[in-house]
Amino acid sequence: MTHVFNLRSLFLAPHAQHVVLIHFPIALFLTGVGFDLMAKITKRHGARLLIAAHLNLAAAAILVVPAYLTGLLAWRFALAGQKMRGVLLDHLLLASATTLLIITTWWLRSRTHSRPITLVLVELVGSTCIALTAHLGGFLSGVNT
């Protein structure tokens, strides 16, 4: 068990960085999607909400890369690179799809002439992938038993 004040064990634990980093792109992406959908519904602050959505999606696209890489490192070091199967393989495949969907959503949002229905569909599929990936990650971390 890791002691709260033992910084060495907190920062050098093989999986600690992934557990911490993954929450940022998840929160930023879901907040960006929320702002984007609110901008489509309301007309009063639509431009400001679109700017907020774009900034959140850009930050999520940047931060999802180190989160993904630390997940691969956690598999390599914490799980000793064991063969991918079952929940671990499903988590990796969904995490790969989620990473691509987050970056694609940011790319579509940054294009001025992208089709709104396409963007909404990619946002909803990305949100669903995040939920499924997080659920499986909970089983891997021991949070979900």
Rosetta blueprint (number, residue, H / E / L):
1 M L
2 T L
3 H L
4 V L
5 F L
6 N L
7 L H
8 R H
9 S H
10 L H
11 F H
12 L H
13 A L
14 P L
15 H L
16 A H
17 Q H
18 H H
19 V H
20 V H
21 L H
22 I L
23 H H
24 F H
25 P H
26 I H
27 A H
28 L H
29 F H
30 L H
31 T H
32 G H
33 V H
34 G H
35 F H
36 D H
37 L H
38 M H
39 A H
40 K H
41 I H
42 T L
43 K L
44 R L
45 H L
46 G H
47 A H
48 R H
49 L H
50 L H
51 I H
52 A H
53 A H
54 H H
55 L H
56 N H
57 L H
58 A H
59 A H
60 A H
61 A H
62 I H
63 L H
64 V H
65 V H
66 P H
67 A H
68 Y H
69 L H
70 T H
71 G H
72 L H
73 L H
74 A H
75 W H
76 R H
77 F H
78 A L
79 L L
80 A L
81 G L
82 Q L
83 K L
84 M L
85 R L
86 G H
87 V H
88 L H
89 L H
90 D H
91 H H
92 L H
93 L H
94 L H
95 A H
96 S H
97 A H
98 T H
99 T H
100 L H
101 L H
102 I H
103 I H
104 T H
105 T H
106 W H
107 W H
108 L H
109 R H
110 S H
111 R L
112 T L
113 H L
114 S L
115 R L
116 P H
117 I H
118 T H
119 L H
120 V H
121 L H
122 V H
123 E H
124 L H
125 V H
126 G H
127 S H
128 T H
129 C H
130 I H
131 A H
132 L H
133 T H
134 A H
135 H H
136 L H
137 G H
138 G H
139 F H
140 L H
141 S H
142 G L
143 V L
144 N L
145 T L
